[in-house]
Amino acid sequence: MGALGPVVADASPKLPGITAQDLLARVQTAKVDGLSGTVRSSADLGLPAIPGVEGGNPVSELLSGQHTARVAFATPDKARVSVLDNQAERVWTTDGKSAWAYDSSRREAVKLTLPARSAKPDKPKVAPQNYDPQAVAKQFLDAIDPTTKVEVSGTEKVAGRDAYKLRLVPKTDRTTVGSVTLAIDSKTWVPLDVTVMPRTGNDPAVELGFSSVSFDVPAASTFSFTPPKGVKVTDKKVPATREAPHPVKPPKAVGPKGEKAPAQRGDKPTVIGTGWESVVMVRGVKTTGNGPVDQLLANARTVEGSWGKGKILTSKMVSALITDDGRVFAGLVTPDTLQAAAAKAPR
């Protein structure tokens, strides 16, 4: 585990034996009425942030550095995430009736008035899921297919709780992911920690997990927000036809037979491929000759194919292709896999 890792270095707890199939089934059906805790993340994917590629994928916003967040949620529609970075605080919270997004560094806040709901959601989605080990774990659980080896690799302590380790190992050589280990709480079956190892190297590329956690339902006051004095507040209303304000609408993927997803307008991301070979595409990246994108690409290798021409960047975990027509393709895949995805992508 990484130096920041939330796993406590206690002796491995003794837990009843369980098969990978049974553990996976319990994880995928786990539900709790609420929780609160501190989440820490550490990432070293070996690649600078790509201009224009952000959002739409929990891993994509954990490209580098260390982050700490306080999180809480209560069913059916309450959630709060407070991120502390560089002595600044960003808060997203909703009590089911209104939602707030606050940035202390800008001294700005947005208040969203939510419509009345006729049906209650399973879990609130107004807060960013990048700091939710359950949401990040789901990204990797969704990648399980016949090309994935799944095994129970032992037990450990996470945030003072006994946990099983569920290890996912891609069999395909088209991904840069060597393995993903999920620490699963032995009582609630909720993922407490996610560790991603690259195919080469001994240090985690991504680690996200609880350093402290409680499964008591947080008080209703946890999800209220009062903007500090002097903060500029913008009021908005969410149309009644929408269920909730989503940070990013999940893009439609290219199916396993290679059929193309519908073209997306603007810079909304499109996912090409499935499972471990998924690649995210966004549009609208412009080069001016001396901008940040140009500096990033100065020493990048030039490649071309049926998809066009562009520059490709690679690292131990991430490959990124920036085409001459302003598209960016990025994923935890090999360069060849990236170019194959570009050939299938909508123009």
Buried (B, 14 or more C-beta within 10 A) or exposed (E): BBEBBBBEEEEEBEEEEBEBEEBBEBBEEBEBEBBBBBBBBBBBBBBBBBBBBBBBBBBBBBBEEBBBBBBBBBBBBBBBBBBBEEEEBBBBBBBBBBBBBBBBEEEBBBBBEBBEBEEEEEBBBBBBBBBBBBBBBBBBBEBBBEBBEBBBEEBBBBBEBBBBBBBBBBEBEBBBBBBBBBBBBBEBBBBBBBBBBBBEEEEBBBBBBBBBBEBEBBEEEBBEBEBEEEBEEEEEEBEEEEBBBEBBEEBEBBEEEEEBBEEBEEBBBBBBBBBBBBBBBBBEBEBEEEEEBBEBBEEBEEBEEEBBEBBBBBBBBBBBBBBEEBBBBBBBBBBEBBBBBBEBBBE
